[in-house]
């Protein structure tokens, strides 16, 4: 069982890719901590928005096999 993780902006730069497959984790928080350790993400989870299958979600939302998770850092533009 696995999920697809999507990265945007600074997280994409740090990961060196825009997406990757990952084993189904027990929670979004544990997933982000595993990814943060692997890729050296500087942002804490409290600074991110998270989406599941294209819809913004709460960090307590359950995950299921095959879902798509996006971590969205704060962005600024001009």
C-alpha positions in Angstrom: 0.0 0.0 0.0 1.3 3.4 -1.0 0.5 7.0 -1.6 1.9 9.7 -3.9 3.4 12.7 -2.2 3.5 16.0 -4.2 6.0 18.8 -3.4 5.7 22.5 -4.2 8.0 25.6 -4.1 10.8 25.3 -1.5 9.8 21.7 -0.6 10.2 20.7 -4.3 13.6 22.3 -4.3 14.8 20.6 -1.1 13.5 17.2 -2.2 14.9 17.5 -5.7 11.7 16.2 -7.2 8.1 17.2 -7.6 6.6 13.9 -6.4 7.4 10.4 -5.1 5.7 7.2 -4.0 5.8 6.5 -0.3 4.5 3.6 1.9 1.1 4.4 3.4 1.9 6.1 6.8 -0.1 6.0 10.0 -0.7 9.8 9.9 0.0 13.0 7.9 2.2 14.2 10.8 4.3 11.1 10.9 4.6 11.2 7.1 5.8 14.8 7.1 8.4 14.0 9.9 9.7 11.1 7.9 10.0 13.2 4.7 11.5 16.1 6.7 14.2 13.8 8.0 14.9 12.3 4.6 15.0 15.6 2.6 16.0 18.1 5.3 12.9 20.3 5.0 13.5 23.4 7.1 9.8 24.1 7.7 7.8 22.7 10.6 4.4 21.1 9.9 2.7 24.1 11.5 3.9 26.3 8.7 2.4 24.1 5.9 -1.0 23.5 4.4 -1.8 19.9 3.4 -4.1 18.6 0.8 -5.4 15.1 0.1 -6.6 14.3 -3.4 -6.7 17.9 -4.4 -8.7 19.2 -1.4 -7.2 21.1 1.6 -7.3 18.8 4.6 -6.8 18.8 8.4 -3.6 17.3 9.7 -5.7 14.7 11.5 -7.4 13.5 8.3 -7.0 9.8 7.6 -5.0 8.5 4.6 -5.9 5.6 2.4 -4.0 3.5 -0.2 -3.5 5.3 -3.4 -4.3 8.8 -2.3 -2.3 11.9 -3.3 -0.9 14.1 -0.6 0.4 17.6 -1.2 2.4 19.6 1.2 2.2 23.3 0.4 4.6 25.8 2.0 3.9 29.5 2.4 4.7 31.3 -0.8 5.1 35.0 -1.7 5.0 36.7 -5.0 5.2 40.1 -6.5 
